Amino acid sequence: MAKRKKGSKAQKRKAATVRGKARKPSKAAKATKPTAAKAKPKPAPVKKVARKVKQPVTPVIETAAVEMIEQPAPDVITVTEVEETEVRKAS
């Protein structure tokens, strides 16, 4: 490709002066405060619910003691003692 010739500097400077100037704000606009971007409020922290700890299951122990006193004949006393222990899982 062929190289392009540079244009004269005089033309470039002229183009810069043609550009329009920034408009001046009116007196009413100067009197009001500039609107600043409002900060968003942070969301409230959510409380974490503590997990319930399961109680260890203790087995139910039931003890039954029985005493039997018999008198099969006069002056004869028989004492029978029975003790039973039952272990059940608590439900």
Rosetta constraint file for C-alpha pairs under 8 A:
AtomPair CA 7 CA 11 HARMONIC 7.43 0.50
AtomPair CA 7 CA 12 HARMONIC 7.96 0.50
AtomPair CA 8 CA 12 HARMONIC 7.08 0.50
AtomPair CA 9 CA 13 HARMONIC 6.37 0.50
AtomPair CA 10 CA 14 HARMONIC 6.33 0.50
AtomPair CA 11 CA 15 HARMONIC 6.46 0.50
AtomPair CA 12 CA 16 HARMONIC 6.73 0.50
AtomPair CA 13 CA 17 HARMONIC 6.82 0.50
AtomPair CA 14 CA 18 HARMONIC 6.62 0.50
AtomPair CA 15 CA 19 HARMONIC 6.95 0.50
AtomPair CA 25 CA 29 HARMONIC 6.09 0.50
AtomPair CA 25 CA 30 HARMONIC 6.75 0.50
AtomPair CA 26 CA 30 HARMONIC 6.49 0.50
AtomPair CA 27 CA 31 HARMONIC 6.39 0.50
AtomPair CA 28 CA 32 HARMONIC 6.75 0.50
AtomPair CA 57 CA 89 HARMONIC 7.76 0.50
AtomPair CA 57 CA 90 HARMONIC 6.61 0.50
AtomPair CA 58 CA 89 HARMONIC 7.24 0.50
AtomPair CA 58 CA 90 HARMONIC 6.55 0.50
AtomPair CA 59 CA 87 HARMONIC 6.46 0.50
AtomPair CA 59 CA 88 HARMONIC 5.60 0.50
AtomPair CA 59 CA 89 HARMONIC 4.57 0.50
AtomPair CA 59 CA 90 HARMONIC 5.34 0.50
AtomPair CA 60 CA 87 HARMONIC 5.74 0.50
AtomPair CA 60 CA 88 HARMONIC 5.10 0.50
AtomPair CA 60 CA 89 HARMONIC 6.00 0.50
AtomPair CA 60 CA 90 HARMONIC 5.83 0.50
AtomPair CA 61 CA 85 HARMONIC 6.96 0.50
AtomPair CA 61 CA 86 HARMONIC 5.76 0.50
AtomPair CA 61 CA 87 HARMONIC 4.57 0.50
AtomPair CA 61 CA 88 HARMONIC 6.44 0.50
AtomPair CA 62 CA 85 HARMONIC 5.68 0.50
AtomPair CA 62 CA 86 HARMONIC 5.08 0.50
AtomPair CA 62 CA 87 HARMONIC 6.34 0.50
AtomPair CA 63 CA 83 HARMONIC 7.20 0.50
AtomPair CA 63 CA 84 HARMONIC 5.69 0.50
AtomPair CA 63 CA 85 HARMONIC 4.31 0.50
AtomPair CA 63 CA 86 HARMONIC 6.26 0.50
AtomPair CA 64 CA 83 HARMONIC 5.74 0.50
AtomPair CA 64 CA 84 HARMONIC 5.21 0.50
AtomPair CA 64 CA 85 HARMONIC 6.38 0.50
AtomPair CA 65 CA 81 HARMONIC 7.38 0.50
AtomPair CA 65 CA 82 HARMONIC 5.80 0.50
AtomPair CA 65 CA 83 HARMONIC 4.24 0.50
AtomPair CA 65 CA 84 HARMONIC 6.34 0.50
AtomPair CA 66 CA 81 HARMONIC 5.73 0.50
AtomPair CA 66 CA 82 HARMONIC 5.09 0.50
AtomPair CA 66 CA 83 HARMONIC 6.20 0.50
AtomPair CA 67 CA 79 HARMONIC 6.92 0.50
AtomPair CA 67 CA 80 HARMONIC 5.65 0.50
AtomPair CA 67 CA 81 HARMONIC 4.40 0.50
AtomPair CA 67 CA 82 HARMONIC 6.36 0.50
AtomPair CA 68 CA 78 HARMONIC 7.88 0.50
AtomPair CA 68 CA 79 HARMONIC 5.60 0.50
AtomPair CA 68 CA 80 HARMONIC 4.93 0.50
AtomPair CA 68 CA 81 HARMONIC 6.26 0.50
AtomPair CA 69 CA 77 HARMONIC 6.87 0.50
AtomPair CA 69 CA 78 HARMONIC 5.69 0.50
AtomPair CA 69 CA 79 HARMONIC 4.53 0.50
AtomPair CA 69 CA 80 HARMONIC 6.41 0.50
AtomPair CA 70 CA 77 HARMONIC 5.73 0.50
AtomPair CA 70 CA 78 HARMONIC 5.00 0.50
AtomPair CA 70 CA 79 HARMONIC 6.39 0.50
AtomPair CA 71 CA 75 HARMONIC 7.66 0.50
AtomPair CA 71 CA 76 HARMONIC 5.71 0.50
AtomPair CA 71 CA 77 HARMONIC 4.71 0.50
AtomPair CA 71 CA 78 HARMONIC 6.21 0.50
AtomPair CA 72 CA 76 HARMONIC 6.55 0.50
AtomPair CA 72 CA 77 HARMONIC 7.14 0.50
AtomPair CA 72 CA 78 HARMONIC 7.75 0.50
AtomPair CA 73 CA 77 HARMONIC 7.76 0.50
